[in-house]
Amino acid sequence: MKAASWCIAIVMVFFGAYLLVFGNAWAPLVFQQLSGSTIGAWVELVVPLLPMVFIGGGAVLISSRRRRSFQRQRI
């Protein structure tokens, strides 16, 4: 279980970095797909935040894992 959460965290951070670096490639396609729908206008507000959400989620998983292992060492 520890290894799985660690791998998920690393993948989330790297995927967020990928989205951030290559945003010029994927973002216009997403915005073009969303422009036709009514709810697409609201989703367009969230799309620029996706890289930060993935990076932040992965960082939280990594820090929570480290915090749990540190607490076990103190006992």
CHARMM internal coordinates of N, CA and C (Angstrom, degrees):
IC EDIT
DIST 1 N 1 CA 1.4503
DIST 1 CA 1 C 1.5304
ANGL 1 N 1 CA 1 C 110.81
DIST 1 C 2 N 1.3276
ANGL 1 CA 1 C 2 N 115.91
DIHE 1 N 1 CA 1 C 2 N -38.16
DIST 2 N 2 CA 1.4655
ANGL 1 C 2 N 2 CA 119.29
DIHE 1 CA 1 C 2 N 2 CA 179.51
DIST 2 CA 2 C 1.5251
ANGL 2 N 2 CA 2 C 111.01
DIHE 1 C 2 N 2 CA 2 C -62.78
DIST 2 C 3 N 1.3295
ANGL 2 CA 2 C 3 N 114.64
DIHE 2 N 2 CA 2 C 3 N -43.46
DIST 3 N 3 CA 1.4631
ANGL 2 C 3 N 3 CA 118.69
DIHE 2 CA 2 C 3 N 3 CA -178.57
DIST 3 CA 3 C 1.5250
ANGL 3 N 3 CA 3 C 111.05
DIHE 2 C 3 N 3 CA 3 C -66.76
DIST 3 C 4 N 1.3199
ANGL 3 CA 3 C 4 N 116.55
DIHE 3 N 3 CA 3 C 4 N -36.28
DIST 4 N 4 CA 1.4653
ANGL 3 C 4 N 4 CA 119.69
DIHE 3 CA 3 C 4 N 4 CA -179.98
DIST 4 CA 4 C 1.5252
ANGL 4 N 4 CA 4 C 111.15
DIHE 3 C 4 N 4 CA 4 C -66.19
DIST 4 C 5 N 1.3291
ANGL 4 CA 4 C 5 N 117.50
DIHE 4 N 4 CA 4 C 5 N -43.95
DIST 5 N 5 CA 1.4696
ANGL 4 C 5 N 5 CA 119.13
DIHE 4 CA 4 C 5 N 5 CA 179.62
DIST 5 CA 5 C 1.5245
ANGL 5 N 5 CA 5 C 110.64
DIHE 4 C 5 N 5 CA 5 C -67.66
DIST 5 C 6 N 1.3125
ANGL 5 CA 5 C 6 N 116.65
DIHE 5 N 5 CA 5 C 6 N -35.44
DIST 6 N 6 CA 1.4650
ANGL 5 C 6 N 6 CA 120.44
DIHE 5 CA 5 C 6 N 6 CA 177.25
DIST 6 CA 6 C 1.5319
ANGL 6 N 6 CA 6 C 110.41
DIHE 5 C 6 N 6 CA 6 C -63.92
DIST 6 C 7 N 1.3294
ANGL 6 CA 6 C 7 N 116.84
DIHE 6 N 6 CA 6 C 7 N -44.97
DIST 7 N 7 CA 1.4687
ANGL 6 C 7 N 7 CA 120.81
DIHE 6 CA 6 C 7 N 7 CA 179.55
DIST 7 CA 7 C 1.5271
ANGL 7 N 7 CA 7 C 111.28
DIHE 6 C 7 N 7 CA 7 C -65.00
DIST 7 C 8 N 1.3242
ANGL 7 CA 7 C 8 N 116.95
DIHE 7 N 7 CA 7 C 8 N -41.22
DIST 8 N 8 CA 1.4627
ANGL 7 C 8 N 8 CA 120.33
DIHE 7 CA 7 C 8 N 8 CA 178.26
DIST 8 CA 8 C 1.5220
ANGL 8 N 8 CA 8 C 110.36
DIHE 7 C 8 N 8 CA 8 C -62.24
DIST 8 C 9 N 1.3287
ANGL 8 CA 8 C 9 N 116.78
DIHE 8 N 8 CA 8 C 9 N -42.03
DIST 9 N 9 CA 1.4645
ANGL 8 C 9 N 9 CA 120.62
DIHE 8 CA 8 C 9 N 9 CA 179.87
DIST 9 CA 9 C 1.5241
ANGL 9 N 9 CA 9 C 111.07
DIHE 8 C 9 N 9 CA 9 C -63.48
DIST 9 C 10 N 1.3145
ANGL 9 CA 9 C 10 N 116.84
DIHE 9 N 9 CA 9 C 10 N -44.92
DIST 10 N 10 CA 1.4670
ANGL 9 C 10 N 10 CA 120.90
DIHE 9 CA 9 C 10 N 10 CA -179.86
DIST 10 CA 10 C 1.5304
ANGL 10 N 10 CA 10 C 110.43
DIHE 9 C 10 N 10 CA 10 C -64.12
DIST 10 C 11 N 1.3289
ANGL 10 CA 10 C 11 N 117.01
DIHE 10 N 10 CA 10 C 11 N -42.73
DIST 11 N 11 CA 1.4662
ANGL 10 C 11 N 11 CA 120.51
DIHE 10 CA 10 C 11 N 11 CA 179.12
DIST 11 CA 11 C 1.5231
ANGL 11 N 11 CA 11 C 110.33
DIHE 10 C 11 N 11 CA 11 C -63.52
DIST 11 C 12 N 1.3318
ANGL 11 CA 11 C 12 N 117.34
DIHE 11 N 11 CA 11 C 12 N -40.41
DIST 12 N 12 CA 1.4652
ANGL 11 C 12 N 12 CA 120.09
DIHE 11 CA 11 C 12 N 12 CA 178.95
DIST 12 CA 12 C 1.5233
ANGL 12 N 12 CA 12 C 111.34
DIHE 11 C 12 N 12 CA 12 C -62.59
DIST 12 C 13 N 1.3229
ANGL 12 CA 12 C 13 N 117.17
DIHE 12 N 12 CA 12 C 13 N -43.56
DIST 13 N 13 CA 1.4667
ANGL 12 C 13 N 13 CA 120.67
DIHE 12 CA 12 C 13 N 13 CA -179.90
DIST 13 CA 13 C 1.5264
ANGL 13 N 13 CA 13 C 110.44
DIHE 12 C 13 N 13 CA 13 C -64.86
DIST 13 C 14 N 1.3296
ANGL 13 CA 13 C 14 N 116.92
DIHE 13 N 13 CA 13 C 14 N -45.84
DIST 14 N 14 CA 1.4648
ANGL 13 C 14 N 14 CA 119.50
DIHE 13 CA 13 C 14 N 14 CA -179.42
DIST 14 CA 14 C 1.5255
ANGL 14 N 14 CA 14 C 112.15
DIHE 13 C 14 N 14 CA 14 C -68.07
DIST 14 C 15 N 1.3410
ANGL 14 CA 14 C 15 N 117.41
DIHE 14 N 14 CA 14 C 15 N -36.65
DIST 15 N 15 CA 1.4602
ANGL 14 C 15 N 15 CA 119.80
DIHE 14 CA 14 C 15 N 15 CA 177.87
DIST 15 CA 15 C 1.5261
ANGL 15 N 15 CA 15 C 110.41
DIHE 14 C 15 N 15 CA 15 C -66.79
DIST 15 C 16 N 1.3293
ANGL 15 CA 15 C 16 N 117.01
DIHE 15 N 15 CA 15 C 16 N -39.11
DIST 16 N 16 CA 1.4621
ANGL 15 C 16 N 16 CA 120.20
DIHE 15 CA 15 C 16 N 16 CA 175.83
DIST 16 CA 16 C 1.5169
ANGL 16 N 16 CA 16 C 111.68
DIHE 15 C 16 N 16 CA 16 C -63.64
DIST 16 C 17 N 1.3356
ANGL 16 CA 16 C 17 N 116.19
DIHE 16 N 16 CA 16 C 17 N -40.33
DIST 17 N 17 CA 1.4657
ANGL 16 C 17 N 17 CA 119.55
DIHE 16 CA 16 C 17 N 17 CA 177.29
DIST 17 CA 17 C 1.5270
ANGL 17 N 17 CA 17 C 110.86
DIHE 16 C 17 N 17 CA 17 C -65.27
DIST 17 C 18 N 1.3335
ANGL 17 CA 17 C 18 N 116.34
DIHE 17 N 17 CA 17 C 18 N -38.93
DIST 18 N 18 CA 1.4681
ANGL 17 C 18 N 18 CA 120.58
DIHE 17 CA 17 C 18 N 18 CA 176.85
DIST 18 CA 18 C 1.5258
ANGL 18 N 18 CA 18 C 110.42
DIHE 17 C 18 N 18 CA 18 C -61.55
DIST 18 C 19 N 1.3391
ANGL 18 CA 18 C 19 N 116.44
DIHE 18 N 18 CA 18 C 19 N -46.45
DIST 19 N 19 CA 1.4629
ANGL 18 C 19 N 19 CA 119.80
DIHE 18 CA 18 C 19 N 19 CA 179.12
DIST 19 CA 19 C 1.5236
ANGL 19 N 19 CA 19 C 111.32
DIHE 18 C 19 N 19 CA 19 C -62.04
DIST 19 C 20 N 1.3160
ANGL 19 CA 19 C 20 N 116.40
DIHE 19 N 19 CA 19 C 20 N -37.60
DIST 20 N 20 CA 1.4588
ANGL 19 C 20 N 20 CA 120.88
DIHE 19 CA 19 C 20 N 20 CA -179.36
DIST 20 CA 20 C 1.5260
ANGL 20 N 20 CA 20 C 111.35
DIHE 19 C 20 N 20 CA 20 C -68.47
DIST 20 C 21 N 1.3284
ANGL 20 CA 20 C 21 N 116.66
DIHE 20 N 20 CA 20 C 21 N -45.88
DIST 21 N 21 CA 1.4635
ANGL 20 C 21 N 21 CA 121.00
DIHE 20 CA 20 C 21 N 21 CA -176.39
DIST 21 CA 21 C 1.5310
ANGL 21 N 21 CA 21 C 111.53
DIHE 20 C 21 N 21 CA 21 C -70.72
DIST 21 C 22 N 1.3246
ANGL 21 CA 21 C 22 N 116.68
DIHE 21 N 21 CA 21 C 22 N -42.39
DIST 22 N 22 CA 1.4626
ANGL 21 C 22 N 22 CA 120.56
DIHE 21 CA 21 C 22 N 22 CA -176.20
DIST 22 CA 22 C 1.5274
ANGL 22 N 22 CA 22 C 111.93
DIHE 21 C 22 N 22 CA 22 C -102.65
DIST 22 C 23 N 1.3138
ANGL 22 CA 22 C 23 N 117.22
DIHE 22 N 22 CA 22 C 23 N 31.52
DIST 23 N 23 CA 1.4587
ANGL 22 C 23 N 23 CA 121.69
DIHE 22 CA 22 C 23 N 23 CA -179.91
DIST 23 CA 23 C 1.5124
ANGL 23 N 23 CA 23 C 113.57
DIHE 22 C 23 N 23 CA 23 C -62.43
DIST 23 C 24 N 1.3240
ANGL 23 CA 23 C 24 N 116.75
DIHE 23 N 23 CA 23 C 24 N -29.55
DIST 24 N 24 CA 1.4715
ANGL 23 C 24 N 24 CA 119.58
DIHE 23 CA 23 C 24 N 24 CA 179.16
DIST 24 CA 24 C 1.5237
ANGL 24 N 24 CA 24 C 111.95
DIHE 23 C 24 N 24 CA 24 C -67.79
DIST 24 C 25 N 1.3193
ANGL 24 CA 24 C 25 N 117.05
DIHE 24 N 24 CA 24 C 25 N -19.40
DIST 25 N 25 CA 1.4634
ANGL 24 C 25 N 25 CA 120.38
DIHE 24 CA 24 C 25 N 25 CA -179.54
DIST 25 CA 25 C 1.5289
ANGL 25 N 25 CA 25 C 112.27
DIHE 24 C 25 N 25 CA 25 C -88.97
DIST 25 C 26 N 1.3206
ANGL 25 CA 25 C 26 N 117.90
DIHE 25 N 25 CA 25 C 26 N -43.66
DIST 26 N 26 CA 1.4658
ANGL 25 C 26 N 26 CA 119.66
DIHE 25 CA 25 C 26 N 26 CA -173.81
DIST 26 CA 26 C 1.5250
ANGL 26 N 26 CA 26 C 113.78
DIHE 25 C 26 N 26 CA 26 C -94.09
DIST 26 C 27 N 1.3052
ANGL 26 CA 26 C 27 N 118.85
DIHE 26 N 26 CA 26 C 27 N -30.74
DIST 27 N 27 CA 1.4708
ANGL 26 C 27 N 27 CA 120.71
DIHE 26 CA 26 C 27 N 27 CA -174.92
DIST 27 CA 27 C 1.5339
ANGL 27 N 27 CA 27 C 113.50
DIHE 26 C 27 N 27 CA 27 C -63.84
DIST 27 C 28 N 1.3369
ANGL 27 CA 27 C 28 N 120.25
DIHE 27 N 27 CA 27 C 28 N -44.64
DIST 28 N 28 CA 1.4694
ANGL 27 C 28 N 28 CA 118.17
DIHE 27 CA 27 C 28 N 28 CA 178.73
DIST 28 CA 28 C 1.5290
ANGL 28 N 28 CA 28 C 113.24
DIHE 27 C 28 N 28 CA 28 C -60.75
DIST 28 C 29 N 1.3289
ANGL 28 CA 28 C 29 N 116.61
DIHE 28 N 28 CA 28 C 29 N -36.28
DIST 29 N 29 CA 1.4660
ANGL 28 C 29 N 29 CA 119.49
DIHE 28 CA 28 C 29 N 29 CA 178.17
DIST 29 CA 29 C 1.5220
ANGL 29 N 29 CA 29 C 111.20
DIHE 28 C 29 N 29 CA 29 C -65.32
DIST 29 C 30 N 1.3218
ANGL 29 CA 29 C 30 N 116.19
DIHE 29 N 29 CA 29 C 30 N -41.52
DIST 30 N 30 CA 1.4639
ANGL 29 C 30 N 30 CA 120.29
DIHE 29 CA 29 C 30 N 30 CA 179.35
DIST 30 CA 30 C 1.5197
ANGL 30 N 30 CA 30 C 110.32
DIHE 29 C 30 N 30 CA 30 C -66.17
DIST 30 C 31 N 1.3181
ANGL 30 CA 30 C 31 N 117.01
DIHE 30 N 30 CA 30 C 31 N -44.79
DIST 31 N 31 CA 1.4667
ANGL 30 C 31 N 31 CA 119.92
DIHE 30 CA 30 C 31 N 31 CA 179.69
DIST 31 CA 31 C 1.5283
ANGL 31 N 31 CA 31 C 111.62
DIHE 30 C 31 N 31 CA 31 C -63.46
DIST 31 C 32 N 1.3171
ANGL 31 CA 31 C 32 N 116.83
DIHE 31 N 31 CA 31 C 32 N -36.17
DIST 32 N 32 CA 1.4582
ANGL 31 C 32 N 32 CA 120.54
DIHE 31 CA 31 C 32 N 32 CA 178.40
DIST 32 CA 32 C 1.5277
ANGL 32 N 32 CA 32 C 110.55
DIHE 31 C 32 N 32 CA 32 C -65.45
DIST 32 C 33 N 1.3264
ANGL 32 CA 32 C 33 N 117.15
DIHE 32 N 32 CA 32 C 33 N -40.26
DIST 33 N 33 CA 1.4632
ANGL 32 C 33 N 33 CA 120.54
DIHE 32 CA 32 C 33 N 33 CA 178.90
DIST 33 CA 33 C 1.5237
ANGL 33 N 33 CA 33 C 111.94
DIHE 32 C 33 N 33 CA 33 C -68.66
DIST 33 C 34 N 1.3241
ANGL 33 CA 33 C 34 N 116.63
DIHE 33 N 33 CA 33 C 34 N -34.38
DIST 34 N 34 CA 1.4601
ANGL 33 C 34 N 34 CA 120.71
DIHE 33 CA 33 C 34 N 34 CA -176.54
DIST 34 CA 34 C 1.5227
ANGL 34 N 34 CA 34 C 113.47
DIHE 33 C 34 N 34 CA 34 C -81.74
DIST 34 C 35 N 1.3114
ANGL 34 CA 34 C 35 N 117.95
DIHE 34 N 34 CA 34 C 35 N -18.05
DIST 35 N 35 CA 1.4632
ANGL 34 C 35 N 35 CA 120.39
DIHE 34 CA 34 C 35 N 35 CA -173.30
DIST 35 CA 35 C 1.5238
ANGL 35 N 35 CA 35 C 113.37
DIHE 34 C 35 N 35 CA 35 C -66.64
DIST 35 C 36 N 1.3064
ANGL 35 CA 35 C 36 N 118.78
DIHE 35 N 35 CA 35 C 36 N -21.86
DIST 36 N 36 CA 1.4531
ANGL 35 C 36 N 36 CA 120.79
DIHE 35 CA 35 C 36 N 36 CA -176.98
DIST 36 CA 36 C 1.5161
ANGL 36 N 36 CA 36 C 115.19
DIHE 35 C 36 N 36 CA 36 C -82.95
DIST 36 C 37 N 1.3191
ANGL 36 CA 36 C 37 N 118.36
DIHE 36 N 36 CA 36 C 37 N -16.23
DIST 37 N 37 CA 1.4628
ANGL 36 C 37 N 37 CA 119.77
DIHE 36 CA 36 C 37 N 37 CA -174.93
DIST 37 CA 37 C 1.5251
ANGL 37 N 37 CA 37 C 111.38
DIHE 36 C 37 N 37 CA 37 C -105.87
DIST 37 C 38 N 1.3221
ANGL 37 CA 37 C 38 N 114.61
DIHE 37 N 37 CA 37 C 38 N 160.56
DIST 38 N 38 CA 1.4632
ANGL 37 C 38 N 38 CA 120.13
DIHE 37 CA 37 C 38 N 38 CA 179.64
DIST 38 CA 38 C 1.5196
ANGL 38 N 38 CA 38 C 111.20
DIHE 37 C 38 N 38 CA 38 C -70.65
DIST 38 C 39 N 1.3169
ANGL 38 CA 38 C 39 N 116.17
DIHE 38 N 38 CA 38 C 39 N -43.51
DIST 39 N 39 CA 1.4633
ANGL 38 C 39 N 39 CA 119.66
DIHE 38 CA 38 C 39 N 39 CA -179.09
DIST 39 CA 39 C 1.5279
ANGL 39 N 39 CA 39 C 110.96
DIHE 38 C 39 N 39 CA 39 C -73.79
DIST 39 C 40 N 1.3343
ANGL 39 CA 39 C 40 N 116.54
DIHE 39 N 39 CA 39 C 40 N -16.63
DIST 40 N 40 CA 1.4614
ANGL 39 C 40 N 40 CA 120.60
DIHE 39 CA 39 C 40 N 40 CA 179.73
DIST 40 CA 40 C 1.5133
ANGL 40 N 40 CA 40 C 113.29
DIHE 39 C 40 N 40 CA 40 C -59.58
DIST 40 C 41 N 1.3210
ANGL 40 CA 40 C 41 N 117.40
DIHE 40 N 40 CA 40 C 41 N -31.67
DIST 41 N 41 CA 1.4671
ANGL 40 C 41 N 41 CA 120.25
DIHE 40 CA 40 C 41 N 41 CA 178.65
DIST 41 CA 41 C 1.5236
ANGL 41 N 41 CA 41 C 110.90
DIHE 40 C 41 N 41 CA 41 C -64.16
DIST 41 C 42 N 1.3228
ANGL 41 CA 41 C 42 N 117.08
DIHE 41 N 41 CA 41 C 42 N -36.47
DIST 42 N 42 CA 1.4643
ANGL 41 C 42 N 42 CA 120.17
DIHE 41 CA 41 C 42 N 42 CA 178.12
DIST 42 CA 42 C 1.5222
ANGL 42 N 42 CA 42 C 111.23
DIHE 41 C 42 N 42 CA 42 C -75.14
DIST 42 C 43 N 1.3197
ANGL 42 CA 42 C 43 N 116.10
DIHE 42 N 42 CA 42 C 43 N -37.92
DIST 43 N 43 CA 1.4621
ANGL 42 C 43 N 43 CA 119.61
DIHE 42 CA 42 C 43 N 43 CA 179.62
DIST 43 CA 43 C 1.5238
ANGL 43 N 43 CA 43 C 110.25
DIHE 42 C 43 N 43 CA 43 C -67.68
DIST 43 C 44 N 1.3266
ANGL 43 CA 43 C 44 N 117.34
DIHE 43 N 43 CA 43 C 44 N -31.68
DIST 44 N 44 CA 1.4644
ANGL 43 C 44 N 44 CA 120.74
DIHE 43 CA 43 C 44 N 44 CA 178.38
DIST 44 CA 44 C 1.5246
ANGL 44 N 44 CA 44 C 112.07
DIHE 43 C 44 N 44 CA 44 C -61.21
DIST 44 C 45 N 1.3158
ANGL 44 CA 44 C 45 N 117.33
DIHE 44 N 44 CA 44 C 45 N -24.81
DIST 45 N 45 CA 1.4638
ANGL 44 C 45 N 45 CA 120.16
DIHE 44 CA 44 C 45 N 45 CA 176.92
DIST 45 CA 45 C 1.5257
ANGL 45 N 45 CA 45 C 111.98
DIHE 44 C 45 N 45 CA 45 C -71.85
DIST 45 C 46 N 1.3289
ANGL 45 CA 45 C 46 N 116.73
DIHE 45 N 45 CA 45 C 46 N -27.16
DIST 46 N 46 CA 1.4616
ANGL 45 C 46 N 46 CA 121.72
DIHE 45 CA 45 C 46 N 46 CA -176.22
DIST 46 CA 46 C 1.5264
ANGL 46 N 46 CA 46 C 112.14
DIHE 45 C 46 N 46 CA 46 C -90.38
DIST 46 C 47 N 1.3197
ANGL 46 CA 46 C 47 N 117.37
DIHE 46 N 46 CA 46 C 47 N -29.59
DIST 47 N 47 CA 1.4669
ANGL 46 C 47 N 47 CA 121.65
DIHE 46 CA 46 C 47 N 47 CA -173.89
DIST 47 CA 47 C 1.5320
ANGL 47 N 47 CA 47 C 112.97
DIHE 46 C 47 N 47 CA 47 C -54.96
DIST 47 C 48 N 1.3334
ANGL 47 CA 47 C 48 N 121.26
DIHE 47 N 47 CA 47 C 48 N -43.37
DIST 48 N 48 CA 1.4691
ANGL 47 C 48 N 48 CA 119.06
DIHE 47 CA 47 C 48 N 48 CA 179.27
DIST 48 CA 48 C 1.5307
ANGL 48 N 48 CA 48 C 113.73
DIHE 47 C 48 N 48 CA 48 C -64.60
DIST 48 C 49 N 1.3202
ANGL 48 CA 48 C 49 N 117.33
DIHE 48 N 48 CA 48 C 49 N -18.46
DIST 49 N 49 CA 1.4636
ANGL 48 C 49 N 49 CA 120.49
DIHE 48 CA 48 C 49 N 49 CA -179.21
DIST 49 CA 49 C 1.5253
ANGL 49 N 49 CA 49 C 113.27
DIHE 48 C 49 N 49 CA 49 C -88.50
DIST 49 C 50 N 1.3255
ANGL 49 CA 49 C 50 N 118.09
DIHE 49 N 49 CA 49 C 50 N -8.73
DIST 50 N 50 CA 1.4605
ANGL 49 C 50 N 50 CA 120.87
DIHE 49 CA 49 C 50 N 50 CA -176.45
DIST 50 CA 50 C 1.5302
ANGL 50 N 50 CA 50 C 114.11
DIHE 49 C 50 N 50 CA 50 C -55.56
DIST 50 C 51 N 1.3404
ANGL 50 CA 50 C 51 N 120.27
DIHE 50 N 50 CA 50 C 51 N -45.82
DIST 51 N 51 CA 1.4682
ANGL 50 C 51 N 51 CA 118.05
DIHE 50 CA 50 C 51 N 51 CA 178.56
DIST 51 CA 51 C 1.5257
ANGL 51 N 51 CA 51 C 112.65
DIHE 50 C 51 N 51 CA 51 C -58.73
DIST 51 C 52 N 1.3233
ANGL 51 CA 51 C 52 N 116.69
DIHE 51 N 51 CA 51 C 52 N -41.21
DIST 52 N 52 CA 1.4672
ANGL 51 C 52 N 52 CA 119.32
DIHE 51 CA 51 C 52 N 52 CA -179.42
DIST 52 CA 52 C 1.5207
ANGL 52 N 52 CA 52 C 111.57
DIHE 51 C 52 N 52 CA 52 C -68.57
DIST 52 C 53 N 1.3271
ANGL 52 CA 52 C 53 N 116.95
DIHE 52 N 52 CA 52 C 53 N -33.81
DIST 53 N 53 CA 1.4656
ANGL 52 C 53 N 53 CA 120.51
DIHE 52 CA 52 C 53 N 53 CA 178.25
DIST 53 CA 53 C 1.5233
ANGL 53 N 53 CA 53 C 110.22
DIHE 52 C 53 N 53 CA 53 C -64.93
DIST 53 C 54 N 1.3252
ANGL 53 CA 53 C 54 N 117.39
DIHE 53 N 53 CA 53 C 54 N -44.62
DIST 54 N 54 CA 1.4597
ANGL 53 C 54 N 54 CA 120.23
DIHE 53 CA 53 C 54 N 54 CA 179.27
DIST 54 CA 54 C 1.5253
ANGL 54 N 54 CA 54 C 111.55
DIHE 53 C 54 N 54 CA 54 C -66.62
DIST 54 C 55 N 1.3236
ANGL 54 CA 54 C 55 N 117.77
DIHE 54 N 54 CA 54 C 55 N -44.69
DIST 55 N 55 CA 1.4640
ANGL 54 C 55 N 55 CA 120.52
DIHE 54 CA 54 C 55 N 55 CA 179.56
DIST 55 CA 55 C 1.5232
ANGL 55 N 55 CA 55 C 110.39
DIHE 54 C 55 N 55 CA 55 C -64.12
DIST 55 C 56 N 1.3244
ANGL 55 CA 55 C 56 N 117.10
DIHE 55 N 55 CA 55 C 56 N -44.66
DIST 56 N 56 CA 1.4650
ANGL 55 C 56 N 56 CA 120.69
DIHE 55 CA 55 C 56 N 56 CA 179.21
DIST 56 CA 56 C 1.5126
ANGL 56 N 56 CA 56 C 112.73
DIHE 55 C 56 N 56 CA 56 C -64.92
DIST 56 C 57 N 1.3285
ANGL 56 CA 56 C 57 N 117.28
DIHE 56 N 56 CA 56 C 57 N -41.59
DIST 57 N 57 CA 1.4659
ANGL 56 C 57 N 57 CA 120.30
DIHE 56 CA 56 C 57 N 57 CA 178.04
DIST 57 CA 57 C 1.5170
ANGL 57 N 57 CA 57 C 112.02
DIHE 56 C 57 N 57 CA 57 C -63.04
DIST 57 C 58 N 1.3200
ANGL 57 CA 57 C 58 N 116.75
DIHE 57 N 57 CA 57 C 58 N -42.15
DIST 58 N 58 CA 1.4611
ANGL 57 C 58 N 58 CA 119.81
DIHE 57 CA 57 C 58 N 58 CA 176.91
DIST 58 CA 58 C 1.5164
ANGL 58 N 58 CA 58 C 112.17
DIHE 57 C 58 N 58 CA 58 C -65.44
DIST 58 C 59 N 1.3219
ANGL 58 CA 58 C 59 N 116.88
DIHE 58 N 58 CA 58 C 59 N -39.15
DIST 59 N 59 CA 1.4675
ANGL 58 C 59 N 59 CA 120.23
DIHE 58 CA 58 C 59 N 59 CA 178.53
DIST 59 CA 59 C 1.5253
ANGL 59 N 59 CA 59 C 111.08
DIHE 58 C 59 N 59 CA 59 C -65.75
DIST 59 C 60 N 1.3194
ANGL 59 CA 59 C 60 N 117.32
DIHE 59 N 59 CA 59 C 60 N -38.05
DIST 60 N 60 CA 1.4679
ANGL 59 C 60 N 60 CA 120.41
DIHE 59 CA 59 C 60 N 60 CA 177.64
DIST 60 CA 60 C 1.5207
ANGL 60 N 60 CA 60 C 110.36
DIHE 59 C 60 N 60 CA 60 C -64.86
DIST 60 C 61 N 1.3261
ANGL 60 CA 60 C 61 N 117.49
DIHE 60 N 60 CA 60 C 61 N -42.03
DIST 61 N 61 CA 1.4630
ANGL 60 C 61 N 61 CA 119.94
DIHE 60 CA 60 C 61 N 61 CA 177.68
DIST 61 CA 61 C 1.5244
ANGL 61 N 61 CA 61 C 111.54
DIHE 60 C 61 N 61 CA 61 C -62.13
DIST 61 C 62 N 1.3259
ANGL 61 CA 61 C 62 N 116.69
DIHE 61 N 61 CA 61 C 62 N -42.13
DIST 62 N 62 CA 1.4634
ANGL 61 C 62 N 62 CA 120.18
DIHE 61 CA 61 C 62 N 62 CA 179.74
DIST 62 CA 62 C 1.5209
ANGL 62 N 62 CA 62 C 110.67
DIHE 61 C 62 N 62 CA 62 C -65.32
DIST 62 C 63 N 1.3290
ANGL 62 CA 62 C 63 N 117.27
DIHE 62 N 62 CA 62 C 63 N -45.95
DIST 63 N 63 CA 1.4674
ANGL 62 C 63 N 63 CA 119.45
DIHE 62 CA 62 C 63 N 63 CA -177.48
DIST 63 CA 63 C 1.5218
ANGL 63 N 63 CA 63 C 111.56
DIHE 62 C 63 N 63 CA 63 C -69.33
DIST 63 C 64 N 1.3306
ANGL 63 CA 63 C 64 N 118.99
DIHE 63 N 63 CA 63 C 64 N -34.83
DIST 64 N 64 CA 1.4638
ANGL 63 C 64 N 64 CA 119.82
DIHE 63 CA 63 C 64 N 64 CA 178.43
DIST 64 CA 64 C 1.5211
ANGL 64 N 64 CA 64 C 110.50
DIHE 63 C 64 N 64 CA 64 C -68.59
DIST 64 C 65 N 1.3174
ANGL 64 CA 64 C 65 N 117.34
DIHE 64 N 64 CA 64 C 65 N -34.68
DIST 65 N 65 CA 1.4642
ANGL 64 C 65 N 65 CA 120.35
DIHE 64 CA 64 C 65 N 65 CA 177.37
DIST 65 CA 65 C 1.5244
ANGL 65 N 65 CA 65 C 110.19
DIHE 64 C 65 N 65 CA 65 C -67.15
DIST 65 C 66 N 1.3180
ANGL 65 CA 65 C 66 N 116.58
DIHE 65 N 65 CA 65 C 66 N -41.87
DIST 66 N 66 CA 1.4666
ANGL 65 C 66 N 66 CA 119.69
DIHE 65 CA 65 C 66 N 66 CA 179.12
DIST 66 CA 66 C 1.5225
ANGL 66 N 66 CA 66 C 111.29
DIHE 65 C 66 N 66 CA 66 C -66.68
DIST 66 C 67 N 1.3267
ANGL 66 CA 66 C 67 N 116.66
DIHE 66 N 66 CA 66 C 67 N -38.29
DIST 67 N 67 CA 1.4550
ANGL 66 C 67 N 67 CA 120.56
DIHE 66 CA 66 C 67 N 67 CA -179.73
DIST 67 CA 67 C 1.5258
ANGL 67 N 67 CA 67 C 110.47
DIHE 66 C 67 N 67 CA 67 C -64.61
DIST 67 C 68 N 1.3369
ANGL 67 CA 67 C 68 N 117.67
DIHE 67 N 67 CA 67 C 68 N -41.65
DIST 68 N 68 CA 1.4612
ANGL 67 C 68 N 68 CA 121.01
DIHE 67 CA 67 C 68 N 68 CA 179.06
DIST 68 CA 68 C 1.5189
ANGL 68 N 68 CA 68 C 111.00
DIHE 67 C 68 N 68 CA 68 C -65.12
DIST 68 C 69 N 1.3397
ANGL 68 CA 68 C 69 N 117.81
DIHE 68 N 68 CA 68 C 69 N -41.38
DIST 69 N 69 CA 1.4620
ANGL 68 C 69 N 69 CA 119.50
DIHE 68 CA 68 C 69 N 69 CA -179.76
DIST 69 CA 69 C 1.5207
ANGL 69 N 69 CA 69 C 110.73
DIHE 68 C 69 N 69 CA 69 C -69.56
DIST 69 C 70 N 1.3441
ANGL 69 CA 69 C 70 N 118.24
DIHE 69 N 69 CA 69 C 70 N -33.77
DIST 70 N 70 CA 1.4598
ANGL 69 C 70 N 70 CA 121.01
DIHE 69 CA 69 C 70 N 70 CA 177.46
DIST 70 CA 70 C 1.5214
ANGL 70 N 70 CA 70 C 110.56
DIHE 69 C 70 N 70 CA 70 C -66.62
DIST 70 C 71 N 1.3285
ANGL 70 CA 70 C 71 N 117.89
DIHE 70 N 70 CA 70 C 71 N -40.07
DIST 71 N 71 CA 1.4588
ANGL 70 C 71 N 71 CA 121.00
DIHE 70 CA 70 C 71 N 71 CA 179.28
DIST 71 CA 71 C 1.5147
ANGL 71 N 71 CA 71 C 111.04
DIHE 70 C 71 N 71 CA 71 C -66.19
DIST 71 C 72 N 1.3165
ANGL 71 CA 71 C 72 N 118.45
DIHE 71 N 71 CA 71 C 72 N -34.94
DIST 72 N 72 CA 1.4666
ANGL 71 C 72 N 72 CA 121.05
DIHE 71 CA 71 C 72 N 72 CA 177.41
DIST 72 CA 72 C 1.5171
ANGL 72 N 72 CA 72 C 110.98
DIHE 71 C 72 N 72 CA 72 C -67.29
DIST 72 C 73 N 1.3285
ANGL 72 CA 72 C 73 N 118.16
DIHE 72 N 72 CA 72 C 73 N -35.47
DIST 73 N 73 CA 1.4556
ANGL 72 C 73 N 73 CA 121.16
DIHE 72 CA 72 C 73 N 73 CA -179.26
DIST 73 CA 73 C 1.5167
ANGL 73 N 73 CA 73 C 111.69
DIHE 72 C 73 N 73 CA 73 C -69.56
DIST 73 C 74 N 1.3257
ANGL 73 CA 73 C 74 N 117.44
DIHE 73 N 73 CA 73 C 74 N -30.79
DIST 74 N 74 CA 1.4618
ANGL 73 C 74 N 74 CA 120.87
DIHE 73 CA 73 C 74 N 74 CA -178.56
DIST 74 CA 74 C 1.5205
ANGL 74 N 74 CA 74 C 111.82
DIHE 73 C 74 N 74 CA 74 C -72.74
DIST 74 C 75 N 1.3233
ANGL 74 CA 74 C 75 N 117.25
DIHE 74 N 74 CA 74 C 75 N -24.71
DIST 75 N 75 CA 1.4736
ANGL 74 C 75 N 75 CA 119.85
DIHE 74 CA 74 C 75 N 75 CA -176.40
DIST 75 CA 75 C 1.4909
ANGL 75 N 75 CA 75 C 111.54
DIHE 74 C 75 N 75 CA 75 C -77.94
END
COOR INIT
IC SEED 1 N 1 CA 1 C
IC BUILD
